[in-house]
Amino acid sequence: MVCKTNKHRKDLLFNYIMFKDAVDRIVSKLDRKKYDGIYAIPRGGWILGVFLSHKLKLNMISKVRTQVY
């Protein structure tokens, strides 16, 4: 949404502690046994991908593996 004036603008500061808490919430919702690795989206997803791979103790993968049925 584009805001033409600063009247309704609200800044959200997302600091390191908030980021780590968000990563912990994501990890708590995942079943670690279902995944072989973490694929991070190249533009903008590397930081989250690295944090998830460390928390889940999974390797980063460079290509998405697809299964043919």
Contacts in CASP RR format, 6 or more apart in sequence:
PFRMAT RR
TARGET T0000
AUTHOR 0000-0000-0000
METHOD contacts of the structure
MODEL  1
MVCKTNKHRKDLLFNYIMFKDAVDRIVSKLDRKKYDGIYAIPRGGWILGV
FLSHKLKLNMISKVRTQVY
3 9 0 8 1.000
19 51 0 8 1.000
20 51 0 8 1.000
23 48 0 8 1.000
23 51 0 8 1.000
23 52 0 8 1.000
23 55 0 8 1.000
24 55 0 8 1.000
26 52 0 8 1.000
27 52 0 8 1.000
27 55 0 8 1.000
27 56 0 8 1.000
30 56 0 8 1.000
32 56 0 8 1.000
32 57 0 8 1.000
32 58 0 8 1.000
35 56 0 8 1.000
35 58 0 8 1.000
36 58 0 8 1.000
36 61 0 8 1.000
36 65 0 8 1.000
37 53 0 8 1.000
37 56 0 8 1.000
37 58 0 8 1.000
37 59 0 8 1.000
37 60 0 8 1.000
37 61 0 8 1.000
38 49 0 8 1.000
38 52 0 8 1.000
38 53 0 8 1.000
38 56 0 8 1.000
38 58 0 8 1.000
38 59 0 8 1.000
38 60 0 8 1.000
38 61 0 8 1.000
39 60 0 8 1.000
39 61 0 8 1.000
39 62 0 8 1.000
39 63 0 8 1.000
39 64 0 8 1.000
40 46 0 8 1.000
40 48 0 8 1.000
40 49 0 8 1.000
40 50 0 8 1.000
40 60 0 8 1.000
49 60 0 8 1.000
50 60 0 8 1.000
52 58 0 8 1.000
53 59 0 8 1.000
53 60 0 8 1.000
END
